[in-house]
Amino acid sequence: MSQNYNGFISLTSLYSFSLFLILSLSLLPIVATIQAEQSFLQEERHVVHALANELQQALYYKKEAFPFVISTTISSEPVTISFTIDGEMIKGCAHWSTIRHEERKECLYGKLYVQ
């Protein structure tokens, strides 16, 4: 007596392929979202890094010219960096438009260096 497994094999193959397809189609948008967020965060890191560099320059070399504004381009996006005195601290703020076309503002503070 021979047994016929053709129906069972094709059913398990269909089940396996369906499972593979569902997992693949679920992971694709997740990976795309993660890559978009990485790009967004990388842009923000570049802007904050430039702001920190400019703040260091302002702390040690520009004693008399507060407030002042610097316009620059970071990652092909225009960025405006402004510095004001806030008590004994220098407040440096960067304003830019993100990849998502949202207006962003990040501020850093530094203690005014007096010689």
C-alpha positions as CSV (number, residue, x, y, z in Angstrom):
1,M,0.0,0.0,0.0
2,S,1.6,3.3,-1.1
3,Q,0.8,6.6,0.5
4,N,0.4,9.8,-1.6
5,Y,2.0,12.9,0.1
6,N,1.7,15.2,-2.9
7,G,-1.1,17.3,-1.4
8,F,0.6,17.5,2.0
9,I,3.9,18.6,0.4
10,S,2.3,21.3,-1.8
11,L,0.3,22.6,1.2
12,T,3.4,22.9,3.4
13,S,5.2,24.6,0.5
14,L,2.4,27.1,0.2
15,Y,2.4,27.7,3.9
16,S,6.1,28.2,4.0
17,F,6.0,30.6,1.0
18,S,3.1,32.6,2.6
19,L,5.0,32.9,5.9
20,F,8.2,34.0,4.0
21,L,6.1,36.6,2.1
22,I,4.4,38.0,5.2
23,L,7.7,38.4,7.0
24,S,9.4,40.0,4.0
25,L,6.7,42.5,3.4
26,S,6.5,43.3,7.2
27,L,10.3,43.9,7.5
28,L,10.6,46.1,4.4
29,P,8.8,49.1,5.8
30,I,10.5,48.7,9.1
31,V,13.9,48.8,7.5
32,A,13.0,51.8,5.4
33,T,11.8,53.7,8.5
34,I,15.0,52.9,10.3
35,Q,17.1,54.2,7.4
36,A,15.0,57.4,7.3
37,E,15.4,58.0,11.0
38,Q,19.2,57.4,10.8
39,S,19.4,60.0,8.1
40,F,17.4,62.5,10.2
41,L,19.6,61.9,13.3
42,Q,22.8,62.1,11.3
43,E,21.7,65.6,10.0
44,E,21.0,66.6,13.6
45,R,24.4,65.4,14.8
46,H,26.1,67.4,12.1
47,V,24.3,70.6,13.0
48,V,24.9,70.1,16.8
49,H,28.6,69.3,16.1
50,A,28.9,72.5,14.0
51,L,27.1,74.5,16.8
52,A,29.5,73.1,19.4
53,N,32.6,74.1,17.3
54,E,31.2,77.6,16.8
55,L,30.4,77.9,20.5
56,Q,34.0,77.0,21.4
57,Q,35.2,79.7,19.0
58,A,32.8,82.2,20.5
59,L,33.8,81.3,24.1
60,Y,37.6,81.8,23.6
61,Y,38.0,84.4,20.7
62,K,34.9,86.7,20.5
63,K,34.7,88.7,23.7
64,E,33.0,91.9,22.6
65,A,30.7,91.1,19.7
66,F,27.6,89.6,21.4
67,P,25.0,89.0,20.1
68,F,26.0,87.8,16.7
69,V,24.7,85.5,14.0
70,I,26.5,83.1,11.6
71,S,24.9,81.6,8.5
72,T,26.4,78.4,7.1
73,T,25.5,75.4,5.1
74,I,25.6,71.9,6.6
75,S,24.8,68.8,4.6
76,S,23.5,71.2,1.8
77,E,20.9,72.7,4.2
78,P,21.1,76.4,5.3
79,V,21.7,76.7,9.1
80,T,21.6,79.9,11.1
81,I,23.7,79.9,14.3
82,S,23.0,82.7,16.8
83,F,24.9,83.6,20.0
84,T,23.6,85.7,22.9
85,I,24.7,86.3,26.4
86,D,22.5,84.8,29.1
87,G,23.8,85.8,32.5
88,E,27.3,84.3,32.8
89,M,26.6,81.9,30.0
90,I,26.8,82.2,26.2
91,K,23.7,80.7,24.6
92,G,24.3,79.3,21.1
93,C,21.3,78.2,19.1
94,A,21.1,76.6,15.6
95,H,18.0,77.0,13.5
96,W,17.5,74.8,10.4
97,S,14.9,73.0,8.3
98,T,15.1,69.2,8.5
99,I,14.8,66.6,5.8
100,R,11.1,66.3,6.8
101,H,10.7,70.1,6.2
102,E,10.2,70.8,10.0
103,E,11.8,73.8,11.6
104,R,14.3,72.7,14.3
105,K,16.2,74.6,17.0
106,E,18.9,73.2,19.2
107,C,20.7,75.3,21.8
108,L,24.0,74.8,23.7
109,Y,25.3,76.8,26.6
110,G,28.9,77.6,27.5
111,K,30.4,79.4,30.5
112,L,32.0,82.7,29.4
113,Y,35.8,82.4,29.6
114,V,37.3,85.5,31.2
115,Q,41.1,85.9,31.3
